[in-house]
Amino acid sequence: MAMLPISPRPFFADKNRAFWRLQMLGWGGALILRVATSIANERPWDFLIVVIISAIAGFSISTVLSVIYSNLISRSPLVTWTATAVVLAVAVAVSAFINAWTIDVYQGGSEAGFAQLMLGVFYIDLTLLGAWSALYYAINFFLQVEHQADRLERLEAQATSAQLAMLRYQLNPHFLFNTLNSISTLVLLKQTEPANAMLTRLSSFLRHTLVNQPGGKVTVAQEVETLQLYLDIERMRFEERLRTEFHVDGLAARACIPSFLLQPLVENAIKYGVSAQEEGACITLSAQVIGSRLRLIVSDTGPGLQGTQRSAETLASQPSSTGVGLANIRDRLAQAYGEDHRFDIESPPDGGFTVIIELPFEPAKSDEDTAKLPRASSVPPSKGLPQPESGTPAASAPRTGANA
């Protein structure tokens, strides 16, 4: 798309420059209108001097009025409007006197003629300066309202960002507690090799969390990459009991979602699905674009709501011990998307637990970091120990049905 050589600026971005532009435009227009009227009425050409003096007087008096009004506009309404009426009456009287005196000199009239001339031009000056005063206050009140609206919008954005950051920061401490507790257990059992491997995985995971902004968004591919690091740590604890499957479409991999959106869902599945059964469970993540919507589904083959003796309302409204659970996800989605999202919980009577999220599809602006999806850990389930880490594993396409 071709870019304009100049970027447009709001007219009132520079209030001082905008004022002088309006002054020149307004009084210049009034001068042209009066000149045209004089010519239409077949006035002598030297009468244009009177018209020019009248326009200069109006321009000068209104400039003085702008200084006075700028000091009155921030006062209480009673003071502002009372003082404005008095000042406007004085300004109209001065303008009428100047214009009447100019016409009187031009015509060479008497005292009685001067009084009549002053009354004759009074209504014209009252109309012009009254309209100018009304326009001055209207523009300035509009700018004040717009400034307050912009300030309120910035404050609301800051409040939303702060709340998103608060919800985001609630995730790490609980996860760190569980991980460090597992590392402590391995150290007490003198299993230094798995403890060191878990610390390495934890370090990689924390590096990913520090890179992302708390209230920012990442692509699904980047979120899955971070999720794989988390699963590698949990796999140290559960070994073959923790199995995972990923079904991520290529288009969905480039979709943007709030950072750290999926980890609490997987953590919830591990707590109530994998750890609740001796044989463990399989956690499945799928992501696909349907029309203009992105659908994310996280499910597990655990005992479901019946096995954990929890209702969907309880899970959705109360934080779990593994973090802030589903309530955190619901709050973050409400902050980020308002009503334009779907958050459903399903649990069949025969077991299993599924969370369905639908969001507006927002493709990433750049595909440099989204062309690859990380593959699942290639460690055989029977060993349970990760290979020495040499970087973040990735594949050129989503790994489907990868069991760990």
LODREN-372928 format. One line per field, with one value per residue (C-alpha): residue in one letter; y negated, x negated, z negated. Coordinates in Angstrom, 3 decimals, decimal comma, m for minus. Each point is the difference from the previous one (the first is absolute). Example, Ala and Ser with C-alpha at 12.3 -4.5 7.8 and 13.67 -1.06 7.14 Angstrom:
REM residues 2
rest c(a  s)
v c(4,500  m3,440)
u c(m12,300  m1,370)
w c(m7,800  0,660)
This chain:
REM residues 404
rest c(m  a  m  l  p  i  s  p  r  p  f  f  a  d  k  n  r  a  f  w  r  l  q  m  l  g  w  g  g  a  l  i  l  r  v  a  t  s  i  a  n  e  r  p  w  d  f  l  i  v  v  i  i  s  a  i  a  g  f  s  i  s  t  v  l  s  v  i  y  s  n  l  i  s  r  s  p  l  v  t  w  t  a  t  a  v  v  l  a  v  a  v  a  v  s  a  f  i  n  a  w  t  i  d  v  y  q  g  g  s  e  a  g  f  a  q  l  m  l  g  v  f  y  i  d  l  t  l  l  g  a  w  s  a  l  y  y  a  i  n  f  f  l  q  v  e  h  q  a  d  r  l  e  r  l  e  a  q  a  t  s  a  q  l  a  m  l  r  y  q  l  n  p  h  f  l  f  n  t  l  n  s  i  s  t  l  v  l  l  k  q  t  e  p  a  n  a  m  l  t  r  l  s  s  f  l  r  h  t  l  v  n  q  p  g  g  k  v  t  v  a  q  e  v  e  t  l  q  l  y  l  d  i  e  r  m  r  f  e  e  r  l  r  t  e  f  h  v  d  g  l  a  a  r  a  c  i  p  s  f  l  l  q  p  l  v  e  n  a  i  k  y  g  v  s  a  q  e  e  g  a  c  i  t  l  s  a  q  v  i  g  s  r  l  r  l  i  v  s  d  t  g  p  g  l  q  g  t  q  r  s  a  e  t  l  a  s  q  p  s  s  t  g  v  g  l  a  n  i  r  d  r  l  a  q  a  y  g  e  d  h  r  f  d  i  e  s  p  p  d  g  g  f  t  v  i  i  e  l  p  f  e  p  a  k  s  d  e  d  t  a  k  l  p  r  a  s  s  v  p  p  s  k  g  l  p  q  p  e  s  g  t  p  a  a  s  a  p  r  t  g  a  n  a)
v c(0,000  m3,378  m2,371  m3,681  m2,333  m1,906  1,158  m1,913  m1,952  m0,904  m3,608  m0,800  1,833  m3,475  m2,141  m3,260  0,541  1,157  m3,175  m2,343  1,980  m0,294  m3,687  m0,740  2,166  m1,412  m3,699  0,328  1,544  m2,762  m2,614  1,618  0,212  m3,704  m1,029  1,989  m1,639  m3,482  0,648  1,420  m3,160  m2,156  m1,597  m2,169  1,771  m2,175  1,479  3,184  m1,784  m0,074  3,701  0,876  m2,035  1,767  3,445  m0,969  m1,271  3,230  2,095  m1,972  m0,050  3,736  0,698  m1,866  1,900  3,323  m0,889  m0,931  3,049  2,374  m1,159  0,190  3,438  1,870  m1,897  0,999  m0,242  m2,990  m1,996  1,058  m0,936  m3,164  m1,357  1,048  m1,954  m3,119  0,250  0,692  m3,060  m2,214  1,483  m0,577  m3,573  m0,689  1,579  m1,938  m3,237  0,583  0,926  m2,885  m2,483  1,268  m0,362  m3,377  m1,257  1,405  m1,720  m3,149  0,221  m1,686  1,130  1,244  1,831  1,700  1,325  1,390  1,544  1,662  1,504  1,058  1,964  1,303  2,999  0,954  m0,003  1,824  2,719  0,401  m0,081  2,034  2,717  m0,141  0,398  2,909  1,739  m0,581  1,616  2,826  0,954  m0,167  1,988  2,598  0,237  0,377  2,793  1,729  m0,299  1,467  2,810  0,808  m0,102  2,288  2,396  0,091  0,610  2,817  1,537  m0,241  1,542  2,843  0,559  0,000  2,494  2,247  m0,202  0,874  3,029  1,005  m0,307  2,266  2,981  0,206  0,174  3,034  1,801  m0,783  1,366  3,354  0,217  m0,979  2,432  2,786  m1,054  m0,036  3,552  1,165  m1,619  1,674  3,322  m0,817  0,220  m2,795  0,719  m0,359  m2,944  m1,763  0,814  m1,433  m3,184  m0,359  0,372  m2,472  m2,523  0,275  m0,324  m3,130  m1,585  0,376  m1,508  m3,017  m0,748  m0,375  m3,113  0,767  m1,530  0,671  2,568  2,789  2,374  3,434  1,446  m1,977  0,914  3,686  m0,321  m1,384  2,690  2,711  m1,273  0,170  3,534  1,086  m1,047  1,760  3,064  0,338  0,560  2,189  1,792  2,292  m0,984  m3,334  0,342  m2,867  m0,514  m3,209  m0,814  m3,522  m1,225  m2,040  m3,037  0,320  0,096  m3,604  m1,230  m2,362  0,811  m1,393  1,293  2,871  0,811  3,768  0,852  m0,291  2,251  2,652  m0,405  0,545  3,116  1,367  m0,569  1,431  2,367  1,418  m0,011  1,204  3,354  2,601  0,597  m3,735  m1,692  m1,403  m3,762  m1,204  m3,479  m0,991  m3,358  m0,810  m3,020  0,151  m2,947  m3,106  1,809  1,880  3,081  1,431  3,273  1,472  3,378  2,906  3,617  m0,345  0,790  m3,289  m1,899  3,149  1,349  m3,268  m0,617  m3,547  m1,838  m2,089  m3,120  0,723  0,541  m3,148  m2,244  1,135  0,088  3,384  0,774  0,235  m3,653  m2,108  2,633  m0,540  m3,198  m1,630  0,984  m1,272  m3,349  m0,460  0,768  m2,453  m2,698  0,606  0,676  m1,116  1,982  0,999  3,391  3,445  1,943  3,355  2,993  3,516  3,239  3,141  2,368  2,709  m2,228  m2,541  m3,761  m2,523  m3,765  m1,746  m3,552  m2,016  m3,356  m2,417  1,140  m2,471  1,050  m0,940  m2,947  1,849  3,701  0,093  1,405  1,961  2,233  2,728  1,937  1,734  3,748  2,045  1,452  2,982  1,757  3,552  0,295  2,812  m2,115  m3,181  m2,007  m2,731  m0,052  m2,690  m3,281  m1,630  m2,574  m0,140  2,813  m0,989  1,512  m1,597  1,209  0,745  3,370  1,928  2,857  m0,179  2,143  m0,591)
u c(0,000  m1,420  m0,742  0,872  m3,037  1,394  1,859  3,202  0,074  3,125  1,054  m0,130  m3,255  m1,560  2,690  m1,899  m0,459  3,610  1,241  m1,839  1,148  3,620  m0,477  m1,352  2,638  2,924  m0,753  m1,323  3,312  1,923  m2,087  0,635  3,735  0,226  m2,054  2,327  3,020  m1,462  m0,647  3,502  1,464  m2,123  m1,993  m2,976  m3,336  m1,373  2,679  m2,083  m2,359  2,809  0,652  m3,687  m0,258  3,097  m1,526  m3,327  1,852  1,980  m3,142  m1,848  2,893  0,641  m3,683  0,202  3,201  m1,793  m2,537  2,774  2,135  m2,947  m0,236  3,754  0,649  m1,549  2,029  3,332  2,985  1,513  m3,227  m0,711  3,360  0,505  m3,445  0,379  3,265  m1,585  m3,173  1,966  2,228  m3,064  m1,669  3,122  0,261  m3,650  0,373  3,196  m1,673  m2,967  2,188  2,430  m2,841  m1,586  3,268  0,646  m3,419  0,594  3,401  m0,901  3,210  1,153  0,292  3,561  m1,140  m2,824  2,394  2,294  m2,922  m1,233  3,423  0,206  m3,239  0,457  2,126  m2,481  m2,934  2,084  0,802  m3,601  m1,679  2,788  m0,345  m3,791  0,258  2,428  m2,251  m3,066  1,629  1,510  m3,360  m1,836  2,649  m0,105  m3,778  0,289  2,562  m2,137  m3,081  1,861  1,344  m3,514  m1,320  2,792  m0,692  m3,703  0,827  2,390  m2,653  m2,554  2,458  0,749  m3,702  m0,682  2,789  m1,238  m3,508  1,329  1,853  m3,055  m2,380  2,221  m1,037  m3,753  m0,192  2,297  m1,740  m3,402  1,162  0,941  m3,182  m2,366  1,752  m0,654  m3,653  m0,350  1,362  m2,475  m2,875  1,039  0,079  m3,494  1,206  m2,257  0,254  3,792  m0,096  m2,572  2,015  3,139  m1,861  m1,193  3,535  1,253  m2,637  1,079  3,641  m0,604  m1,989  3,044  2,320  m2,260  m0,149  3,765  1,793  2,421  2,955  m1,265  0,875  m1,968  0,725  1,424  m3,319  m1,939  2,518  m0,336  m3,785  0,190  2,526  m2,392  m2,642  2,529  1,016  m3,638  m0,278  3,206  m1,057  m2,896  2,547  2,565  m2,123  2,175  3,166  m0,025  0,848  0,688  1,438  m0,078  2,203  m0,837  0,926  m2,540  2,307  0,844  m3,711  m0,287  2,966  m0,644  1,261  m0,741  m3,333  0,090  3,621  m0,379  m2,401  2,596  2,360  m2,685  m1,020  3,622  0,142  m3,172  1,291  3,495  m0,663  m3,526  m0,714  3,511  m0,475  m2,685  m0,149  m0,180  1,802  m0,455  0,236  1,075  m0,352  1,621  0,065  1,833  1,413  3,715  1,104  m1,116  m0,372  m2,852  1,052  m2,273  0,883  m1,893  1,261  m1,186  1,028  0,113  2,935  1,732  2,347  1,517  m3,364  m1,136  3,461  0,039  2,595  m0,758  1,103  m2,404  m2,923  0,779  0,505  m2,655  m3,779  m1,656  m3,089  m2,080  0,486  3,064  1,475  2,946  1,094  m3,260  0,567  3,576  m1,063  m2,822  2,297  2,589  m2,652  m1,470  3,137  3,026  3,035  m1,613  m1,253  1,214  m1,102  1,744  m0,645  1,101  m0,298  1,761  1,452  m2,511  m2,975  m2,264  m0,108  0,029  m0,418  1,062  m1,133  1,002  m1,588  m0,077  m2,651  m2,909  m2,803  m3,557  m1,449  m3,255  m0,454  m3,694  0,606  3,138  m1,072  m1,096  1,742  m1,987  0,109  0,881  m2,771  m1,606  m0,863  1,344  2,639  m1,819  m3,082  1,612  m3,263  m0,443  m2,915  m2,644  1,565  m1,655  2,675  3,687  1,095  2,159  1,469  1,164  3,578  2,270  m0,604  3,251  0,601  m3,432  0,101  m2,456)
w c(0,000  1,020  m2,843  0,098  0,177  m2,991  m3,067  m0,821  m3,258  m1,973  0,598  m3,722  m0,689  m0,326  m1,634  0,464  3,735  0,372  m1,751  2,358  3,022  m1,103  m0,777  3,468  1,664  m1,969  0,183  3,533  0,991  m1,757  1,845  3,382  m0,743  m0,939  3,032  2,242  m1,686  0,490  3,674  0,441  m1,607  2,349  m2,784  0,981  0,083  m2,799  m2,281  0,000  m2,398  m2,559  0,560  m0,421  m3,230  m1,335  0,754  m1,631  m3,076  m0,267  0,412  m2,705  m2,496  0,414  m0,585  m3,312  m0,817  0,560  m2,697  m2,452  0,845  m0,429  m3,627  m0,571  1,503  m2,939  m2,624  m1,487  2,412  m1,821  0,161  3,596  1,506  m2,054  0,810  3,650  0,332  m1,498  2,078  3,185  m0,602  m0,448  3,098  2,124  m1,247  0,853  3,433  0,696  m1,071  2,318  2,952  m0,581  m0,368  3,223  1,905  m1,553  1,081  3,472  0,234  m2,033  m2,089  m3,258  m3,624  0,518  3,087  m1,931  m2,663  2,636  1,859  m3,196  m0,660  3,639  0,009  m3,556  1,044  2,748  m2,436  m2,619  2,549  1,135  m3,432  m1,599  2,632  m0,353  m3,815  0,290  2,507  m2,195  m3,030  2,065  1,508  m3,322  m1,867  2,772  m0,317  m3,776  0,338  2,633  m2,212  m2,958  2,173  1,247  m3,557  m1,204  2,865  m0,898  m3,658  0,940  2,245  m2,806  m2,464  2,415  0,622  m3,741  m0,633  2,804  m1,437  m3,453  1,355  2,014  m2,967  m2,106  2,111  m0,574  m3,838  m0,257  2,816  m1,516  m3,339  1,536  2,078  m2,796  m2,297  2,517  0,358  m3,790  m0,152  2,639  m1,907  m3,248  1,839  1,339  3,595  1,193  3,712  0,296  m2,417  2,203  3,126  m1,575  m0,987  3,593  1,293  m2,584  1,088  3,647  m0,967  m2,069  2,829  2,231  m2,583  m0,500  3,727  0,346  m1,215  m2,866  1,817  3,509  2,598  1,623  2,838  m0,625  1,206  m2,598  m2,697  0,858  m0,087  m3,545  m0,874  1,161  m2,406  m2,811  0,998  0,081  m3,643  m1,019  1,961  m2,431  m2,757  1,738  2,621  2,140  m1,850  1,819  3,684  2,393  3,473  2,033  2,987  1,186  3,473  1,915  0,111  m3,677  m0,854  1,213  m2,053  m2,923  m3,486  m3,491  m1,257  m2,476  0,827  0,395  m2,839  m2,810  1,975  0,423  m3,642  m1,018  2,193  m1,596  m3,523  0,468  2,894  m0,088  m3,733  m0,906  1,756  m0,433  3,742  0,681  2,853  3,488  0,460  3,433  1,414  3,270  1,760  3,211  1,791  0,771  2,084  m1,849  m3,326  m1,636  m1,948  m2,702  m1,718  m2,953  m1,198  m2,121  m0,533  m3,780  m2,303  0,901  m2,271  m1,473  m1,061  m1,582  m1,519  1,323  2,001  3,042  m1,867  m2,836  2,335  1,913  m3,016  m2,471  0,379  m0,292  m1,988  3,169  0,798  0,484  2,272  2,278  m1,749  1,086  3,631  m0,053  m1,472  2,507  2,936  m1,313  m0,356  3,451  2,080  m2,025  1,142  3,295  m1,180  m0,976  m3,068  m0,498  m2,241  0,907  m1,949  1,237  m2,615  0,972  m0,830  1,571  m0,203  2,869  0,141  3,220  0,762  3,049  0,766  2,936  2,459  m0,044  2,364  m0,892  1,897  0,686  0,682  m0,900  m3,479  0,829  2,869  m2,377  m2,705  m2,736  0,015  m3,046  m2,113  1,695  m3,264  m0,227  m2,742  m1,723  m0,735  m1,267  0,199  2,638  2,361  m0,588  1,114  3,005  0,798  0,559  2,309  2,922  3,129  3,200  m0,458  m2,979  m1,608  m0,087  m2,368  m1,657  m3,101  m2,797)
